[in-house]
Every structure is written in C-alpha cells, then in structure tokens.
Amino acid sequence: MTDTSTPASTAPAPLHYSPKAIARVAHAHYAHRAAWTALKSVPVFTDGIDGVDAGLTDGNELAALTQTTIHMAVLRARLDGVYWDAIASVYGVTKQGAINRYAARVRQLQDALLLHWLRGRDDRDPSPDVVFLHPELAARDLDARVAELPAHRLPGAPLAIPARPVSRALRPPDGAEHGALLIDAAKALAVPERERELAPHADQLRPLRVGYGRRLKEFWWLARNHAIANSLLDRDEVDARRGSARAYLRRMQSGETPDLTAYATHERYIASYLKAAAAAAAAALNPAATN
C-alpha cells in the first residue's frame, strides 16, 4: 500500500482523534471497498466479455480486502477490551489459533495508532495502514457514499441519516480511553526493548517521550474538575499529579533520560483514578445499589 506520510519537517501535530474512532473509519473504508469489489466481480455477461482474467484479479483483490476488513474488526474488538477467546469463538477457532492468526497484525496496528496519538507522524515509520495517516479523507469519502444510498425505512419510521455520519465520529478520546492509552504507553516506555520497537531511530525517542508527557499533562488537566467535584481525589492530590506530569514533560523536553520507575507510578495513579471514576459513574446510574 502506498505510503502517503509527510516528511518529518512538515508532519502535523499528534492526531488527537480517538484511536477507536480512527479504527472504525478504517473498518468502514475496507468493508465498503470489499463490498464494491464483490459487486463488480459478479460475472453478469453471459457472452463472457467481462473476461476470466478480470475475475481472477477481482477475486484476488476481494480476498485481500476481506482479510484487511477482518483485521480491522479484530482491532476494534481488542480496542474495546474484547478477549481473545470471545474473538476465537466468532471465527470458530481456538483461542491460540486466533492469537496466531491475528495478534501480530493487530499489535502492529495498535502501535501505529498509539504512536500517532502520542507524537504525530514520522516519514520513517512503516505505514501499516494508509487510512490511519489521513482518517479525515477516508471519512469524508464515506460521508459522500452514505449520502448516495437510497432511502431506507425502519419499521414505522424513516431512517434519518445525520449530516457527516462518518466524519462526525472522529473525535478526541474520552477520559477512559485517554487513560487507557496512557497506561499502554507507560507499559511500553518502561521496557527499553519495547520502547525501541516504537522508536527504532535514536532521534525518535525524545518526541515519543515528550508526546507521552503532553498527553499525561492533558489527562490530569482534564480530570481535575471532575475528580474534585465527585470527591474522587482531593485538590492537593490532583495538583500533585499534575505537577508530576509537568515535571516529567520538562525533563523530557530538555533531553533527560527518564526514570523508568516513574512510568509504573503514572500507570498506578491513572488506573486508580479510572477505577474510582467508573465506580462513581455506576453509582450515579444505579443509586439504589449503593444504599
């Protein structure tokens, strides 16, 4: 697939879109392409003018697109926390069979989404998927195609298709996804071998670490009011975590080598906050359960 990434000097800022949203657009893109390829590969001419060679080419393209669509479906499931045994049951294979078949590719795609979110694009990165590089273009194309669909009706009511039905879903991650991404990043950055997988060139390490620091600072800035208003953390505790994030960011911007133990501390703080926030949200939905 053609690599359309931009040179490092002109690469945009980190993609603030939710990786889940980007994966959804990519899934829709390949599913649509597979459906169109399947449609045009139907041999409708009885005199054979559509040609056997064309059928072979279309069949090969359809197989590749179908495989990519499946990878995107598995990626989305994993981003949503679906376990491998559940994925295996859908495809009629063992858990280990599903891991052997899909895990390596899905990890490559997850790494690409995490990298883009942390520090933007780099022309030296392998491009695991062109849609990840420019999700807005794929989304706008799908918007137009959805608008061309004939009117459909649900039982008793017309199906209202909103404006920009695909691209409107490209949004920043919510608090829970933001925190989960930071936890994934902390686990990777705390292991030098794993960090080098994400940043194989020496001069890519600093942008990666700085990107993590920026996302960490953003997380606690966004969480502050919610945490205090819902008594999840007191003001001093939140401010201490924000201060820790700022200090980490300043050290990375100055080119210091990170203290690897700090990642475990960040991870623990984020995980405990997310757990408390989820419990508070559940209690708000079902107050009787807390009485």
LINMO-V542339 format. One record per pair of residues at least 4 apart in sequence whose ideal C-beta (glycine too) atoms are under 8 Angstrom apart, sorted by the first residue. I is the first residue (numbers start at 1). GAP is how many residues later the second one is. D is the distance in Angstrom with one decimal. If there is no record, write none. Layout:
[[I & GAP & D] [I & GAP & D]]
This chain:
[[1 & 126 & 6.9] [1 & 128 & 7.3] [1 & 129 & 5.3] [2 & 128 & 6.5] [3 & 120 & 8.0] [3 & 124 & 4.2] [3 & 127 & 7.4] [3 & 130 & 8.0] [4 & 123 & 7.5] [4 & 126 & 5.8] [4 & 129 & 5.6] [4 & 130 & 6.6] [5 & 6 & 7.6] [5 & 116 & 5.2] [5 & 117 & 7.3] [5 & 118 & 4.9] [5 & 120 & 6.6] [5 & 122 & 5.7] [5 & 128 & 5.5] [6 & 4 & 5.1] [6 & 5 & 5.1] [6 & 6 & 7.2] [6 & 115 & 6.3] [6 & 117 & 6.5] [7 & 4 & 6.9] [7 & 116 & 5.0] [8 & 114 & 5.4] [8 & 115 & 5.5] [8 & 116 & 7.3] [11 & 109 & 5.2] [11 & 110 & 4.7] [11 & 111 & 6.3] [11 & 112 & 7.1] [12 & 108 & 5.8] [12 & 109 & 6.9] [13 & 107 & 5.6] [14 & 102 & 6.8] [14 & 103 & 6.0] [14 & 104 & 6.1] [14 & 105 & 5.5] [14 & 106 & 4.5] [14 & 197 & 5.8] [14 & 200 & 7.6] [14 & 201 & 7.8] [15 & 7 & 7.4] [15 & 101 & 4.6] [15 & 102 & 5.8] [15 & 105 & 6.8] [15 & 106 & 7.8] [15 & 120 & 7.7] [16 & 101 & 7.4] [16 & 156 & 4.8] [17 & 4 & 5.4] [17 & 5 & 5.4] [17 & 100 & 7.8] [17 & 118 & 6.2] [17 & 153 & 5.0] [17 & 154 & 6.8] [17 & 155 & 6.7] [18 & 4 & 6.9] [18 & 152 & 7.8] [18 & 153 & 5.8] [18 & 154 & 6.2] [18 & 155 & 4.1] [18 & 156 & 7.5] [18 & 159 & 5.8] [19 & 4 & 6.1] [19 & 60 & 6.4] [19 & 91 & 7.7] [19 & 94 & 3.8] [19 & 95 & 7.0] [19 & 97 & 8.0] [19 & 98 & 6.0] [19 & 154 & 7.1] [19 & 158 & 7.5] [19 & 162 & 6.9] [20 & 4 & 6.5] [20 & 56 & 7.0] [20 & 59 & 5.1] [20 & 60 & 7.1] [20 & 153 & 7.3] [20 & 157 & 6.3] [21 & 4 & 6.7] [21 & 114 & 7.7] [21 & 148 & 5.4] [21 & 149 & 5.2] [21 & 150 & 5.7] [22 & 4 & 6.4] [22 & 91 & 6.2] [22 & 94 & 7.9] [22 & 109 & 7.5] [22 & 110 & 6.0] [22 & 113 & 4.7] [22 & 148 & 7.3] [23 & 4 & 6.2] [23 & 49 & 6.4] [23 & 52 & 5.2] [23 & 53 & 4.9] [23 & 56 & 5.9] [23 & 86 & 7.6] [23 & 90 & 6.9] [24 & 4 & 6.4] [24 & 52 & 6.4] [24 & 145 & 6.4] [25 & 4 & 6.2] [25 & 106 & 6.4] [25 & 110 & 4.9] [25 & 113 & 5.4] [25 & 114 & 5.0] [25 & 117 & 7.1] [25 & 141 & 6.3] [25 & 142 & 8.0] [25 & 144 & 7.5] [25 & 145 & 6.7] [26 & 4 & 6.5] [26 & 46 & 5.2] [26 & 49 & 8.0] [26 & 103 & 6.0] [26 & 105 & 4.1] [26 & 106 & 6.6] [26 & 109 & 7.3] [26 & 112 & 7.1] [27 & 4 & 6.1] [27 & 42 & 6.8] [27 & 45 & 3.9] [27 & 46 & 6.1] [27 & 48 & 7.7] [27 & 49 & 5.8] [28 & 4 & 6.1] [28 & 110 & 8.0] [28 & 114 & 5.5] [28 & 138 & 6.3] [29 & 4 & 6.5] [29 & 102 & 5.2] [29 & 109 & 4.6] [29 & 112 & 7.7] [29 & 113 & 6.5] [30 & 4 & 6.1] [30 & 35 & 5.7] [30 & 38 & 4.8] [30 & 39 & 4.4] [30 & 42 & 5.8] [30 & 101 & 7.9] [31 & 4 & 6.4] [31 & 38 & 5.0] [31 & 41 & 7.9] [32 & 4 & 6.3] [32 & 110 & 6.5] [32 & 113 & 6.5] [33 & 4 & 6.2] [33 & 32 & 5.2] [34 & 4 & 6.2] [34 & 28 & 6.3] [34 & 31 & 4.0] [34 & 32 & 5.4] [34 & 35 & 5.3] [35 & 4 & 6.4] [36 & 4 & 6.4] [37 & 4 & 6.1] [37 & 21 & 6.0] [37 & 24 & 5.4] [37 & 25 & 4.7] [37 & 28 & 5.8] [38 & 4 & 7.5] [38 & 24 & 5.6] [40 & 18 & 6.5] [41 & 13 & 8.0] [41 & 14 & 6.4] [41 & 17 & 3.5] [41 & 18 & 6.3] [41 & 21 & 6.1] [43 & 5 & 8.0] [43 & 7 & 5.6] [43 & 12 & 6.1] [44 & 6 & 7.0] [45 & 4 & 4.9] [45 & 5 & 4.8] [48 & 4 & 7.6] [50 & 4 & 5.7] [50 & 5 & 7.0] [51 & 4 & 6.9] [52 & 4 & 6.5] [53 & 4 & 6.4] [54 & 4 & 6.1] [55 & 4 & 6.1] [56 & 4 & 6.4] [57 & 4 & 6.3] [58 & 4 & 6.0] [59 & 4 & 6.5] [60 & 4 & 6.7] [61 & 4 & 6.2] [62 & 4 & 6.1] [63 & 4 & 6.5] [64 & 4 & 6.4] [65 & 4 & 6.2] [66 & 4 & 6.5] [67 & 4 & 6.6] [68 & 4 & 6.5] [69 & 4 & 6.4] [70 & 4 & 6.4] [70 & 32 & 7.7] [71 & 4 & 6.2] [71 & 31 & 6.6] [71 & 34 & 5.3] [71 & 35 & 6.6] [71 & 38 & 7.0] [72 & 4 & 6.4] [72 & 37 & 7.9] [73 & 4 & 6.5] [74 & 4 & 6.3] [74 & 13 & 6.0] [74 & 24 & 8.0] [74 & 28 & 4.8] [74 & 32 & 5.5] [75 & 4 & 6.3] [75 & 31 & 5.1] [75 & 34 & 5.0] [75 & 35 & 6.9] [76 & 4 & 6.4] [77 & 5 & 3.9] [77 & 9 & 7.7] [77 & 10 & 5.7] [78 & 4 & 6.3] [78 & 9 & 7.8] [78 & 28 & 5.7] [78 & 32 & 7.1] [79 & 31 & 7.3] [82 & 4 & 5.2] [82 & 5 & 6.0] [83 & 4 & 7.3] [84 & 4 & 6.0] [84 & 11 & 5.1] [84 & 14 & 5.4] [84 & 15 & 5.5] [84 & 19 & 7.7] [85 & 4 & 6.6] [85 & 10 & 4.5] [85 & 13 & 8.0] [86 & 4 & 7.1] [87 & 4 & 6.7] [87 & 11 & 5.1] [87 & 15 & 7.4] [88 & 4 & 8.0] [88 & 5 & 5.2] [88 & 6 & 5.9] [88 & 7 & 4.6] [88 & 9 & 6.4] [88 & 10 & 3.8] [91 & 7 & 6.3] [91 & 10 & 7.9] [93 & 4 & 3.6] [93 & 5 & 5.3] [93 & 8 & 7.0] [94 & 4 & 7.1] [95 & 4 & 6.5] [96 & 4 & 6.1] [97 & 4 & 6.2] [98 & 4 & 5.9] [98 & 5 & 7.8] [99 & 4 & 4.5] [102 & 4 & 5.3] [103 & 4 & 6.1] [104 & 4 & 6.6] [105 & 4 & 6.5] [106 & 4 & 6.2] [107 & 4 & 6.2] [108 & 4 & 6.6] [108 & 20 & 5.0] [109 & 4 & 6.6] [109 & 19 & 5.4] [109 & 20 & 6.4] [109 & 23 & 7.6] [110 & 4 & 6.2] [110 & 74 & 7.8] [111 & 4 & 6.2] [111 & 17 & 7.9] [111 & 86 & 7.3] [111 & 87 & 6.2] [112 & 4 & 6.4] [112 & 13 & 7.3] [112 & 15 & 7.9] [112 & 16 & 4.7] [112 & 17 & 6.9] [112 & 20 & 5.5] [113 & 4 & 6.3] [113 & 19 & 6.4] [114 & 4 & 6.2] [114 & 67 & 6.4] [114 & 70 & 6.1] [114 & 71 & 6.2] [114 & 74 & 7.6] [114 & 84 & 7.6] [115 & 4 & 6.5] [115 & 7 & 7.9] [115 & 10 & 6.7] [115 & 83 & 6.1] [115 & 93 & 7.4] [116 & 4 & 6.6] [116 & 5 & 6.1] [116 & 16 & 6.4] [117 & 56 & 7.7] [117 & 64 & 6.2] [117 & 98 & 7.2] [118 & 67 & 6.2] [118 & 90 & 6.1] [118 & 93 & 3.7] [118 & 94 & 5.7] [118 & 97 & 6.2] [119 & 88 & 4.4] [119 & 89 & 5.3] [119 & 91 & 7.1] [119 & 92 & 3.3] [120 & 87 & 7.6] [120 & 91 & 7.5] [121 & 4 & 6.7] [121 & 12 & 6.3] [122 & 82 & 6.3] [122 & 85 & 7.7] [124 & 76 & 8.0] [124 & 77 & 6.0] [124 & 80 & 7.4] [127 & 5 & 7.6] [127 & 6 & 6.3] [128 & 4 & 6.9] [129 & 4 & 7.7] [130 & 4 & 7.2] [131 & 4 & 6.0] [131 & 7 & 4.7] [134 & 4 & 6.8] [135 & 4 & 5.9] [135 & 35 & 6.0] [136 & 4 & 6.2] [136 & 31 & 6.6] [136 & 34 & 6.7] [137 & 4 & 6.5] [138 & 4 & 6.4] [139 & 4 & 6.4] [139 & 25 & 7.9] [139 & 27 & 4.6] [139 & 28 & 3.7] [139 & 30 & 7.7] [139 & 31 & 5.7] [140 & 4 & 6.8] [140 & 24 & 8.0] [140 & 26 & 7.9] [140 & 27 & 5.6] [141 & 4 & 6.6] [142 & 4 & 6.2] [142 & 24 & 4.2] [142 & 25 & 7.7] [143 & 4 & 6.5] [143 & 21 & 5.0] [143 & 22 & 6.3] [143 & 23 & 5.2] [143 & 24 & 5.4] [144 & 4 & 6.7] [145 & 4 & 7.5] [146 & 15 & 6.2] [146 & 19 & 5.2] [146 & 20 & 6.6] [147 & 14 & 7.2] [149 & 12 & 7.5] [151 & 7 & 6.9] [151 & 8 & 7.6] [152 & 6 & 7.9] [152 & 7 & 4.7] [153 & 4 & 7.2] [153 & 5 & 5.4] [153 & 6 & 6.2] [154 & 4 & 7.3] [154 & 5 & 5.2] [161 & 4 & 5.7] [162 & 6 & 6.8] [163 & 5 & 7.3] [164 & 4 & 4.5] [165 & 4 & 7.8] [172 & 6 & 7.8] [173 & 4 & 3.7] [173 & 5 & 4.5] [173 & 8 & 6.4] [174 & 4 & 6.8] [175 & 4 & 6.3] [175 & 44 & 7.7] [175 & 47 & 6.5] [175 & 48 & 6.4] [175 & 51 & 7.3] [175 & 99 & 7.7] [175 & 102 & 6.9] [176 & 4 & 6.3] [176 & 98 & 6.0] [176 & 101 & 7.4] [176 & 102 & 7.3] [177 & 4 & 6.3] [178 & 4 & 6.6] [178 & 37 & 7.2] [178 & 40 & 7.5] [178 & 41 & 5.4] [178 & 44 & 7.3] [179 & 4 & 6.4] [179 & 40 & 6.2] [179 & 91 & 4.7] [179 & 92 & 7.7] [179 & 94 & 7.0] [179 & 95 & 4.7] [180 & 4 & 6.5] [180 & 94 & 7.5] [181 & 4 & 6.3] [181 & 34 & 7.2] [182 & 4 & 6.2] [182 & 30 & 7.3] [182 & 33 & 6.0] [182 & 34 & 5.9] [182 & 37 & 5.9] [182 & 84 & 7.0] [182 & 85 & 7.8] [182 & 88 & 5.6] [183 & 4 & 6.5] [183 & 84 & 5.2] [183 & 87 & 5.7] [183 & 88 & 6.3] [184 & 4 & 6.6] [185 & 4 & 6.0] [185 & 27 & 5.2] [185 & 30 & 7.4] [186 & 4 & 6.1] [186 & 26 & 7.6] [186 & 77 & 4.1] [186 & 78 & 7.4] [186 & 80 & 5.3] [186 & 81 & 4.3] [186 & 84 & 7.8] [187 & 4 & 7.3] [187 & 7 & 7.6] [187 & 76 & 7.5] [187 & 80 & 6.9] [188 & 6 & 4.6] [188 & 7 & 6.2] [188 & 9 & 7.8] [188 & 10 & 5.9] [189 & 5 & 7.7] [189 & 6 & 5.3] [189 & 9 & 8.0] [189 & 19 & 7.4] [189 & 20 & 6.8] [189 & 23 & 6.2] [189 & 69 & 7.2] [189 & 71 & 7.9] [189 & 74 & 5.5] [190 & 4 & 8.0] [190 & 70 & 5.2] [190 & 73 & 3.9] [190 & 74 & 6.4] [191 & 4 & 6.5] [192 & 4 & 6.4] [192 & 68 & 7.9] [193 & 4 & 7.0] [194 & 4 & 7.0] [195 & 4 & 6.2] [195 & 10 & 7.1] [195 & 13 & 7.4] [196 & 4 & 6.1] [198 & 10 & 6.2] [199 & 5 & 3.8] [199 & 6 & 4.8] [199 & 8 & 7.9] [199 & 9 & 4.7] [200 & 4 & 7.0] [203 & 4 & 8.0] [204 & 4 & 6.0] [205 & 4 & 6.2] [206 & 4 & 6.0] [206 & 46 & 6.7] [206 & 49 & 6.2] [207 & 4 & 6.0] [208 & 4 & 6.7] [209 & 4 & 6.5] [209 & 43 & 4.2] [209 & 49 & 6.1] [210 & 4 & 6.4] [210 & 39 & 6.8] [210 & 42 & 4.7] [210 & 43 & 5.7] [211 & 4 & 6.4] [212 & 4 & 6.1] [212 & 40 & 7.6] [213 & 4 & 6.3] [213 & 32 & 6.7] [213 & 35 & 5.0] [213 & 36 & 3.3] [213 & 39 & 4.9] [213 & 40 & 7.5] [214 & 4 & 6.4] [214 & 35 & 6.3] [215 & 4 & 6.4] [216 & 4 & 7.0] [216 & 29 & 4.3] [216 & 32 & 6.6] [216 & 33 & 7.3] [216 & 50 & 6.3] [217 & 4 & 6.1] [217 & 25 & 7.1] [217 & 28 & 4.3] [217 & 29 & 5.9] [217 & 32 & 5.6] [218 & 4 & 6.1] [219 & 4 & 6.0] [219 & 26 & 7.5] [219 & 51 & 6.9] [220 & 4 & 6.4] [220 & 18 & 6.7] [220 & 21 & 5.0] [220 & 22 & 4.4] [220 & 25 & 5.3] [221 & 21 & 6.5] [222 & 4 & 7.7] [223 & 4 & 5.2] [223 & 15 & 7.2] [223 & 50 & 6.4] [223 & 54 & 8.0] [224 & 4 & 6.4] [224 & 14 & 5.0] [224 & 15 & 7.8] [224 & 18 & 6.8] [225 & 4 & 5.9] [226 & 4 & 6.1] [226 & 6 & 7.3] [226 & 51 & 7.2] [227 & 5 & 4.4] [227 & 6 & 4.3] [227 & 11 & 5.3] [227 & 46 & 6.7] [227 & 50 & 7.7] [228 & 4 & 7.8] [228 & 5 & 6.9] [228 & 6 & 7.2] [228 & 7 & 5.6] [228 & 10 & 6.3] [230 & 47 & 7.5] [230 & 50 & 5.1] [232 & 41 & 6.5] [232 & 44 & 4.6] [232 & 45 & 6.1] [232 & 48 & 6.3] [233 & 4 & 4.3] [233 & 5 & 4.9] [233 & 8 & 7.8] [233 & 40 & 6.9] [233 & 43 & 7.8] [234 & 4 & 7.3] [235 & 4 & 6.1] [236 & 4 & 6.3] [237 & 4 & 6.7] [238 & 4 & 6.3] [239 & 4 & 6.2] [240 & 4 & 6.5] [241 & 4 & 6.6] [241 & 28 & 5.6] [242 & 4 & 6.4] [243 & 4 & 6.2] [244 & 4 & 6.4] [244 & 18 & 8.0] [244 & 21 & 7.6] [244 & 22 & 7.6] [244 & 25 & 8.0] [245 & 4 & 6.4] [245 & 21 & 7.7] [246 & 4 & 6.4] [247 & 4 & 6.5] [248 & 4 & 6.4] [248 & 10 & 7.3] [248 & 14 & 6.4] [248 & 18 & 7.7] [249 & 4 & 6.2] [250 & 4 & 6.4] [251 & 5 & 4.2] [251 & 7 & 7.0] [252 & 4 & 6.8] [252 & 6 & 6.7] [258 & 4 & 6.3] [258 & 5 & 7.5] [261 & 4 & 6.8] [262 & 4 & 6.3] [263 & 4 & 6.1] [264 & 4 & 6.3] [265 & 4 & 6.4] [266 & 4 & 6.3] [267 & 4 & 6.1] [268 & 4 & 6.3] [269 & 4 & 6.4] [270 & 4 & 6.2] [271 & 4 & 6.3] [272 & 4 & 6.4] [273 & 4 & 6.1] [274 & 4 & 6.2] [275 & 4 & 6.5] [276 & 4 & 6.3] [277 & 4 & 6.3] [278 & 4 & 6.4] [279 & 4 & 6.3] [280 & 4 & 6.4] [281 & 4 & 6.6] [282 & 4 & 6.5] [282 & 7 & 7.7] [283 & 4 & 6.4] [283 & 6 & 7.0] [283 & 7 & 4.8] [286 & 4 & 7.6] [287 & 4 & 7.0]]
